[in-house]
Amino acid sequence: MKKRKHDTAQLDLFAWAATRPTAKIISAIPGLAKRMWRERHMQQPNNTPHIVPMLRRA
């Protein structure tokens, strides 16, 4: 049985994941969570909590 040489690009999952569009969403989650927590814990009658929809970029 011959040993097959692994493709290094295939093995580097983190580099691959960083290029995926999902990576941009995941990196935005901590900021979103922080803002949601802030809005939930500061009752402001003039500033109702809302979620700004993420604009899709090409």
Biopython code that builds the backbone (N, CA, C, O; Angstrom):
import numpy as np
from Bio.PDB.StructureBuilder import StructureBuilder

atoms = [
    (1, "MET", "N", (0.836, -1.199, 0.000)),
    (1, "MET", "CA", (0.000, 0.000, 0.000)),
    (1, "MET", "C", (0.875, 1.255, 0.000)),
    (1, "MET", "O", (1.716, 1.438, 0.880)),
    (2, "LYS", "N", (0.668, 2.102, -0.983)),
    (2, "LYS", "CA", (1.494, 3.307, -1.124)),
    (2, "LYS", "C", (0.908, 4.445, -0.284)),
    (2, "LYS", "O", (-0.302, 4.668, -0.273)),
    (3, "LYS", "N", (1.796, 5.159, 0.419)),
    (3, "LYS", "CA", (1.342, 6.314, 1.213)),
    (3, "LYS", "C", (1.081, 7.492, 0.302)),
    (3, "LYS", "O", (1.937, 7.865, -0.500)),
    (4, "ARG", "N", (-0.112, 8.087, 0.423)),
    (4, "ARG", "CA", (-0.427, 9.240, -0.416)),
    (4, "ARG", "C", (0.036, 10.530, 0.239)),
    (4, "ARG", "O", (-0.070, 10.696, 1.454)),
    (5, "LYS", "N", (0.551, 11.441, -0.577)),
    (5, "LYS", "CA", (0.995, 12.736, -0.053)),
    (5, "LYS", "C", (-0.223, 13.630, 0.138)),
    (5, "LYS", "O", (-1.058, 13.776, -0.755)),
    (6, "HIS", "N", (-0.302, 14.221, 1.323)),
    (6, "HIS", "CA", (-1.446, 15.082, 1.624)),
    (6, "HIS", "C", (-1.274, 16.462, 1.008)),
    (6, "HIS", "O", (-0.171, 17.005, 0.942)),
    (7, "ASP", "N", (-2.382, 17.006, 0.564)),
    (7, "ASP", "CA", (-2.368, 18.364, 0.022)),
    (7, "ASP", "C", (-2.366, 19.336, 1.199)),
    (7, "ASP", "O", (-3.302, 19.337, 1.999)),
    (8, "THR", "N", (-1.326, 20.164, 1.314)),
    (8, "THR", "CA", (-1.213, 21.066, 2.468)),
    (8, "THR", "C", (-2.349, 22.076, 2.505)),
    (8, "THR", "O", (-2.808, 22.457, 3.582)),
    (9, "ALA", "N", (-2.806, 22.512, 1.336)),
    (9, "ALA", "CA", (-3.904, 23.481, 1.292)),
    (9, "ALA", "C", (-5.178, 22.861, 1.852)),
    (9, "ALA", "O", (-6.002, 23.546, 2.458)),
    (10, "GLN", "N", (-5.326, 21.567, 1.643)),
    (10, "GLN", "CA", (-6.513, 20.871, 2.116)),
    (10, "GLN", "C", (-6.470, 20.691, 3.628)),
    (10, "GLN", "O", (-7.511, 20.689, 4.286)),
    (11, "LEU", "N", (-5.281, 20.542, 4.175)),
    (11, "LEU", "CA", (-5.145, 20.300, 5.604)),
    (11, "LEU", "C", (-5.325, 21.568, 6.433)),
    (11, "LEU", "O", (-5.700, 21.498, 7.603)),
    (12, "ASP", "N", (-5.059, 22.719, 5.833)),
    (12, "ASP", "CA", (-5.139, 23.961, 6.599)),
    (12, "ASP", "C", (-6.584, 24.458, 6.658)),
    (12, "ASP", "O", (-6.987, 25.345, 5.905)),
    (13, "LEU", "N", (-7.349, 23.862, 7.571)),
    (13, "LEU", "CA", (-8.773, 24.192, 7.675)),
    (13, "LEU", "C", (-9.009, 25.629, 8.101)),
    (13, "LEU", "O", (-9.958, 26.265, 7.641)),
    (14, "PHE", "N", (-8.149, 26.153, 8.982)),
    (14, "PHE", "CA", (-8.367, 27.508, 9.489)),
    (14, "PHE", "C", (-8.182, 28.550, 8.391)),
    (14, "PHE", "O", (-8.923, 29.531, 8.324)),
    (15, "ALA", "N", (-7.200, 28.334, 7.543)),
    (15, "ALA", "CA", (-6.992, 29.254, 6.422)),
    (15, "ALA", "C", (-8.180, 29.179, 5.468)),
    (15, "ALA", "O", (-8.619, 30.190, 4.919)),
    (16, "TRP", "N", (-8.690, 27.969, 5.283)),
    (16, "TRP", "CA", (-9.848, 27.792, 4.401)),
    (16, "TRP", "C", (-11.081, 28.467, 4.998)),
    (16, "TRP", "O", (-11.831, 29.147, 4.298)),
    (17, "ALA", "N", (-11.279, 28.266, 6.307)),
    (17, "ALA", "CA", (-12.463, 28.823, 6.968)),
    (17, "ALA", "C", (-12.434, 30.348, 6.972)),
    (17, "ALA", "O", (-13.483, 30.989, 6.900)),
    (18, "ALA", "N", (-11.240, 30.932, 7.057)),
    (18, "ALA", "CA", (-11.127, 32.392, 7.100)),
    (18, "ALA", "C", (-11.564, 33.028, 5.785)),
    (18, "ALA", "O", (-11.939, 34.200, 5.753)),
    (19, "THR", "N", (-11.515, 32.257, 4.703)),
    (19, "THR", "CA", (-11.903, 32.814, 3.405)),
    (19, "THR", "C", (-13.396, 32.653, 3.140)),
    (19, "THR", "O", (-13.914, 33.202, 2.168)),
    (20, "ARG", "N", (-14.088, 31.910, 3.990)),
    (20, "ARG", "CA", (-15.521, 31.671, 3.792)),
    (20, "ARG", "C", (-16.326, 32.890, 4.231)),
    (20, "ARG", "O", (-15.908, 33.597, 5.148)),
    (21, "PRO", "N", (-17.476, 33.155, 3.595)),
    (21, "PRO", "CA", (-18.312, 34.299, 4.006)),
    (21, "PRO", "C", (-18.806, 34.167, 5.444)),
    (21, "PRO", "O", (-19.065, 35.168, 6.113)),
    (22, "THR", "N", (-18.934, 32.916, 5.919)),
    (22, "THR", "CA", (-19.402, 32.688, 7.289)),
    (22, "THR", "C", (-18.435, 33.289, 8.303)),
    (22, "THR", "O", (-18.855, 33.704, 9.383)),
    (23, "ALA", "N", (-17.140, 33.341, 7.967)),
    (23, "ALA", "CA", (-16.141, 33.866, 8.892)),
    (23, "ALA", "C", (-16.442, 35.316, 9.246)),
    (23, "ALA", "O", (-16.217, 35.739, 10.380)),
    (24, "LYS", "N", (-16.948, 36.080, 8.282)),
    (24, "LYS", "CA", (-17.259, 37.487, 8.543)),
    (24, "LYS", "C", (-18.420, 37.603, 9.528)),
    (24, "LYS", "O", (-18.431, 38.492, 10.379)),
    (25, "ILE", "N", (-19.396, 36.702, 9.410)),
    (25, "ILE", "CA", (-20.541, 36.728, 10.319)),
    (25, "ILE", "C", (-20.092, 36.347, 11.721)),
    (25, "ILE", "O", (-20.470, 36.995, 12.698)),
    (26, "ILE", "N", (-19.281, 35.288, 11.820)),
    (26, "ILE", "CA", (-18.818, 34.815, 13.124)),
    (26, "ILE", "C", (-17.994, 35.891, 13.824)),
    (26, "ILE", "O", (-18.091, 36.046, 15.042)),
    (27, "SER", "N", (-17.188, 36.631, 13.077)),
    (27, "SER", "CA", (-16.366, 37.672, 13.701)),
    (27, "SER", "C", (-17.224, 38.844, 14.175)),
    (27, "SER", "O", (-16.789, 39.626, 15.019)),
    (28, "ALA", "N", (-18.447, 38.972, 13.637)),
    (28, "ALA", "CA", (-19.332, 40.067, 14.041)),
    (28, "ALA", "C", (-20.169, 39.700, 15.262)),
    (28, "ALA", "O", (-20.768, 40.580, 15.880)),
    (29, "ILE", "N", (-20.222, 38.423, 15.619)),
    (29, "ILE", "CA", (-21.098, 37.973, 16.706)),
    (29, "ILE", "C", (-20.753, 38.599, 18.067)),
    (29, "ILE", "O", (-21.669, 39.048, 18.755)),
    (30, "PRO", "N", (-19.468, 38.652, 18.495)),
    (30, "PRO", "CA", (-19.187, 39.257, 19.806)),
    (30, "PRO", "C", (-19.688, 40.692, 19.919)),
    (30, "PRO", "O", (-20.231, 41.075, 20.955)),
    (31, "GLY", "N", (-19.516, 41.480, 18.883)),
    (31, "GLY", "CA", (-20.004, 42.864, 18.891)),
    (31, "GLY", "C", (-21.514, 42.925, 18.970)),
    (31, "GLY", "O", (-22.072, 43.750, 19.693)),
    (32, "LEU", "N", (-22.182, 42.047, 18.221)),
    (32, "LEU", "CA", (-23.644, 41.995, 18.253)),
    (32, "LEU", "C", (-24.138, 41.607, 19.640)),
    (32, "LEU", "O", (-25.070, 42.214, 20.167)),
    (33, "ALA", "N", (-23.509, 40.593, 20.228)),
    (33, "ALA", "CA", (-23.919, 40.123, 21.549)),
    (33, "ALA", "C", (-23.733, 41.221, 22.590)),
    (33, "ALA", "O", (-24.583, 41.406, 23.461)),
    (34, "LYS", "N", (-22.625, 41.945, 22.499)),
    (34, "LYS", "CA", (-22.358, 43.037, 23.430)),
    (34, "LYS", "C", (-23.430, 44.115, 23.317)),
    (34, "LYS", "O", (-23.938, 44.618, 24.320)),
    (35, "ARG", "N", (-23.765, 44.461, 22.062)),
    (35, "ARG", "CA", (-24.756, 45.509, 21.848)),
    (35, "ARG", "C", (-26.138, 45.067, 22.320)),
    (35, "ARG", "O", (-26.877, 45.852, 22.914)),
    (36, "MET", "N", (-26.483, 43.811, 22.055)),
    (36, "MET", "CA", (-27.782, 43.307, 22.496)),
    (36, "MET", "C", (-27.862, 43.297, 24.020)),
    (36, "MET", "O", (-28.892, 43.650, 24.593)),
    (37, "TRP", "N", (-26.768, 42.891, 24.678)),
    (37, "TRP", "CA", (-26.738, 42.874, 26.141)),
    (37, "TRP", "C", (-26.913, 44.289, 26.680)),
    (37, "TRP", "O", (-27.674, 44.514, 27.620)),
    (38, "ARG", "N", (-26.193, 45.254, 26.069)),
    (38, "ARG", "CA", (-26.293, 46.658, 26.486)),
    (38, "ARG", "C", (-27.719, 47.159, 26.354)),
    (38, "ARG", "O", (-28.255, 47.782, 27.270)),
    (39, "GLU", "N", (-28.336, 46.881, 25.199)),
    (39, "GLU", "CA", (-29.696, 47.363, 24.964)),
    (39, "GLU", "C", (-30.685, 46.713, 25.921)),
    (39, "GLU", "O", (-31.660, 47.341, 26.335)),
    (40, "ARG", "N", (-30.438, 45.470, 26.269)),
    (40, "ARG", "CA", (-31.362, 44.763, 27.152)),
    (40, "ARG", "C", (-31.265, 45.283, 28.583)),
    (40, "ARG", "O", (-32.262, 45.293, 29.305)),
    (41, "HIS", "N", (-30.083, 45.712, 28.997)),
    (41, "HIS", "CA", (-29.878, 46.115, 30.385)),
    (41, "HIS", "C", (-29.988, 47.614, 30.616)),
    (41, "HIS", "O", (-29.937, 48.066, 31.760)),
    (42, "MET", "N", (-30.136, 48.380, 29.565)),
    (42, "MET", "CA", (-30.364, 49.814, 29.738)),
    (42, "MET", "C", (-31.736, 50.127, 29.156)),
    (42, "MET", "O", (-31.892, 50.239, 27.940)),
    (43, "GLN", "N", (-32.725, 50.267, 30.028)),
    (43, "GLN", "CA", (-34.067, 50.580, 29.550)),
    (43, "GLN", "C", (-34.111, 52.048, 29.158)),
    (43, "GLN", "O", (-34.049, 52.933, 30.011)),
    (44, "GLN", "N", (-34.218, 52.294, 27.876)),
    (44, "GLN", "CA", (-34.278, 53.661, 27.381)),
    (44, "GLN", "C", (-35.583, 53.815, 26.610)),
    (44, "GLN", "O", (-35.737, 53.241, 25.532)),
    (45, "PRO", "N", (-36.526, 54.587, 27.153)),
    (45, "PRO", "CA", (-37.827, 54.708, 26.495)),
    (45, "PRO", "C", (-37.735, 55.326, 25.102)),
    (45, "PRO", "O", (-38.542, 55.004, 24.230)),
    (46, "ASN", "N", (-36.762, 56.207, 24.885)),
    (46, "ASN", "CA", (-36.665, 56.866, 23.580)),
    (46, "ASN", "C", (-35.829, 56.061, 22.589)),
    (46, "ASN", "O", (-35.824, 56.360, 21.395)),
    (47, "ASN", "N", (-35.126, 55.046, 23.076)),
    (47, "ASN", "CA", (-34.276, 54.248, 22.197)),
    (47, "ASN", "C", (-34.663, 52.779, 22.341)),
    (47, "ASN", "O", (-34.056, 52.047, 23.123)),
    (48, "THR", "N", (-35.667, 52.354, 21.593)),
    (48, "THR", "CA", (-36.108, 50.965, 21.705)),
    (48, "THR", "C", (-35.068, 50.036, 21.081)),
    (48, "THR", "O", (-34.483, 50.372, 20.051)),
    (49, "PRO", "N", (-34.830, 48.871, 21.691)),
    (49, "PRO", "CA", (-33.844, 47.934, 21.144)),
    (49, "PRO", "C", (-34.249, 47.469, 19.751)),
    (49, "PRO", "O", (-35.411, 47.147, 19.505)),
    (50, "HIS", "N", (-33.289, 47.438, 18.854)),
    (50, "HIS", "CA", (-33.564, 46.964, 17.510)),
    (50, "HIS", "C", (-32.305, 46.321, 16.955)),
    (50, "HIS", "O", (-31.190, 46.628, 17.378)),
    (51, "ILE", "N", (-32.501, 45.447, 16.026)),
    (51, "ILE", "CA", (-31.366, 44.785, 15.382)),
    (51, "ILE", "C", (-31.244, 45.331, 13.968)),
    (51, "ILE", "O", (-32.186, 45.263, 13.179)),
    (52, "VAL", "N", (-30.088, 45.866, 13.663)),
    (52, "VAL", "CA", (-29.856, 46.417, 12.331)),
    (52, "VAL", "C", (-29.532, 45.258, 11.398)),
    (52, "VAL", "O", (-28.607, 44.495, 11.674)),
    (53, "PRO", "N", (-30.265, 45.108, 10.308)),
    (53, "PRO", "CA", (-29.971, 43.996, 9.395)),
    (53, "PRO", "C", (-28.600, 44.176, 8.744)),
    (53, "PRO", "O", (-28.219, 45.279, 8.355)),
    (54, "MET", "N", (-27.874, 43.068, 8.635)),
    (54, "MET", "CA", (-26.550, 43.131, 8.005)),
    (54, "MET", "C", (-26.719, 43.326, 6.507)),
    (54, "MET", "O", (-27.470, 42.599, 5.856)),
    (55, "LEU", "N", (-26.025, 44.299, 5.973)),
    (55, "LEU", "CA", (-26.094, 44.551, 4.537)),
    (55, "LEU", "C", (-25.244, 43.519, 3.809)),
    (55, "LEU", "O", (-24.097, 43.276, 4.186)),
    (56, "ARG", "N", (-25.792, 42.924, 2.789)),
    (56, "ARG", "CA", (-25.038, 41.927, 2.015)),
    (56, "ARG", "C", (-24.091, 42.630, 1.050)),
    (56, "ARG", "O", (-24.496, 43.449, 0.225)),
    (57, "ARG", "N", (-22.815, 42.278, 1.186)),
    (57, "ARG", "CA", (-21.822, 42.849, 0.281)),
    (57, "ARG", "C", (-21.446, 41.809, -0.758)),
    (57, "ARG", "O", (-21.385, 40.614, -0.468)),
    (58, "ALA", "N", (-21.199, 42.273, -1.958)),
    (58, "ALA", "CA", (-20.842, 41.336, -3.037)),
    (58, "ALA", "C", (-19.427, 40.824, -2.857)),
    (58, "ALA", "O", (-18.951, 40.027, -3.665)),
]
sb = StructureBuilder()
sb.init_structure("model")
sb.init_model(0)
sb.init_chain("A")
sb.init_seg("    ")
for serial, (resi, resn, name, xyz) in enumerate(atoms, 1):
    if name == "N":
        sb.init_residue(resn, " ", resi, " ")
    sb.init_atom(name, np.array(xyz, "f"), 0.0, 1.0, " ", f" {name:<3s}", serial, name[0])
structure = sb.get_structure()
